[in-house]
Amino acid sequence: RLFCSIATTRYNDRPLLITEYGQVFWNRYRYEEGLLMGCYAALQDIDGLMAHATPVLDRIDGPIHPFWVAHDPIARASQVVSGFAYLRRDVTPSPHQVEITLQNKHIFAAVNHARALSADQARLALLTGVGLSYADEPAPVGVRPRKADLRLPVFGTSETLVKEFFSEVRESLGGEKPLIGVVAALKKHHLMPQANRTDPAQGVFESDTGQLLLSMPSRQFQVIAPRMEGACLDPE
């Protein structure tokens, strides 16, 4: 959910830098960080990826500190994995781009300026390239939007929970699953292979490249690419 909420803030005509991400040492799932963030950042062709914080120190003393990568052996290993997946491009960026069209009525008429895209629609970031457009305002001079293979409207919104040093995009309360129809459209327009295993109703998401597969029910993620193979498996 973290990556999806970040990736779907990207405008289709400008770069996106992820300057802060990280799972601190008391999080039992922090072993997932390197593979998940590195692979999906590569799939989305993100322009910059930086863990928070302090990835390098000239001297390391004392115990692990929250958010201090240099003190944390798991976080440092995750940086290596992310480097291979994202920086070395062991994982192939998506060849396609889906554009979600924002309009003034989505943001202002319904007072949605403090909300996010629906969590279900944001999961497009697990499948194919995704970006936003804002047609009601002129584009800045000189920007060149990436050509969209498919354009979609906004399918609802999700509540954002903001606390001190923490924010979260919550699931839509209505339980709507517009992504089911979007997957059908991707296949119809040949933006996703017919054999793609994505099933939003079952919580299964396979990238259009076929390299990344995430199963929410089994809490498993795997990457199979020419120069990288790996998996995150929940022992429970």
N, C-alpha and C positions, 0 to 999 in steps of 0.2 A: 504493500500500500504506500509506503514512503516514496519509493521510486516513481510510482504512477502519479502521485500527487505533484511531484516535482516536474516530471517530464511534460505533463499537460499544462504547464504554465508557459511553455515555449511558444513564441510567435514564429510563424512560418517564414518570416522575412528577416530574421536576425538571430544571432548566436545565443546559446544558453551555456552558462558556466555554473556547474554545481560546486560551490565553494565551501560548503559545510555538509558533511554527512559522517555518520559513525554510530556504532553500537558499543556502548561502554562496557567495561569489564564485568559488571554484575549481570549483564544480559546473557542468559544461557544460550541464546541463538546467535551470538556474535560471530561464530564460525561461518555463518552464511554470507557475511558482508562482502568479502573479497570477490567471491564468485558471482553473487547476485548483482551487486552494484557495477562491477567491471563488465559483466556480460551485457546487461541491459543498457548501460551507458554506450557500449559499442554498437548495440542494435539500433539505438536512437541517434547514433553519430553525434553525441554531445560534444561540445567544443572544449570543455575543460572539466576536470574531475579532481576535487581536492578534499581529503579527509580532514575532519576537525578533531584535534588540532596538534600542532607541534610534531610533525612527522620526523623531524631530524633534530638531534641535539648533539653538541660536541662532547658531552659527557653525560652519562646516565647513572644516577645514584638513587637509591631508595626504592620503595615499592611502586606498584602500578598506581597511576593516578587516573581518575576519570577524564576522558577526552584527551589524554596525552598519548599519542600513538607511539612515540619513541620509547616509552616506558613499558609498553604492552607487547609481549611476544606474539600474541594472537593477532593483534592489530597490524603489527609489522609484517607478519606472514600474509595477511590479507592484502596489504599494499602490493606485495609481489604478485599475487594472483591477479589483482586488478590491473597491474601493469601489463601482464601478458594478455589478458582478455581485451582490455580497452586500449592501452597505449600502443602495444605491439599489433593490435587488431587481429588477434587470433580468432575473435568472433567477428563475423561479417556484418556490417551495417545493413539495415533493411534497404532494398532497392526501391521501395514504394513510400508514398507519403499520403496520409489521410489528413484532411484539413477540417477542423471544427470551427464553424463560423459563429463568432460572437456578434451580438447586436446590442444597441443601446437598451432595447426593451428587456434583454436578458439581465442586464446589469442594474439598471436604474428603476425601471417601471415596477419590478417586483422586489426591489430592495435586496438584490442578491450580491451587492458589492462585497459583503463579508462572507460569502459562501464560495464553495469550490464546485467544479464539475462533478456530476454524479460519480460515485466511486465505481459504478459499473462501466460507465463510458470511459473513465480514466484508464481502465484496464486495457484499452487499445494499445497502450505503451508496451504491453507484454507481447503484442502480436506483430506490429508493423510500425513504420515511421509515423509520427503524429505531430501536429502543430496547430496553433490557433491562427485565425485571421480576424481582423476587426474592420469590417467594410464600412462602418458608419463614420469613420474618421480617415482623413487622407494619410497615406503612408509617408514616412519621412523621406526626404529627397535622397536618392541614391540607393535605397534598399531594393533588393531584388528577391522577391519571394520565390521559394522553391515551388516548382510546378506540382499541383496536387493531382493525384490519381483518382481521388474520391473526396467529395465534400459532404459534410454532415452538419445538421443543426445541433444545437445544444439539447441534450436529453436530460433535462432536470438538473438539480443541484444537490450538493451534500453539505451538511453543517460542518463548520470548522470549530474545533475546540482549542482555545488558546490559553495557555497558562504560562507561568514564569519559566522561561528558557525551554518551552515545549509547545508544540502545536500538533494537531492531528485532524485528518479528514475522516469523518465518520461515514458509515454506510447509510445509504438512503433508507428512510424508514418505510417507504412504500414497497420495497422489495422488487421494484421494476427491474427487468433484465433486457434493456434495449440492445445490449451487445450481441444477443442471439441473432437478431435481424441483421446487424452489421456484419457479422461473420458470414452470413449467407450472401450479403452483397459483395463482400471481398472475394468470395469464391466465384460469384456470378461474373464479376468483372476481371477475373483471372489475376487478381492481386494476391491470391492465396491458393495453394494447390488444393484440389478436391479432396485429396487424401489427408489434409491437415487435420490433426487430432483435437483441435480446439473444441471445447464444449463448455460454454460459460455457465450453463445450468448445473453442471457437475463440478465446476471450479477447475477445469483443465485448460491450459493455455499453451499453445505451441506457436513459436514465431514463424513468420512467413518464410524465413530462410530454412526452417526445419532444424536449426541447430540448438534451440532452447526449448525446454519443456518444463512447465511448472504445474504441479498437481497440488491443489490446496487440500483436498481430503486426506491425501497420504502424506502431506507436508514434505514433499520431495521436489527438488529442482535438479535438472541435469543439463549439461552442455556436451554436445558431441560435434566437434568441428575438426577440420584437418590438422590443426596444430594444438588442439586442446580438448581434453575430455575430463569431466569432473562431475561431482554430484554433491548435493546437500541432503542428508537423510536424517530425519528425526528418529532417534532410537526408540521413542515411545509410539 
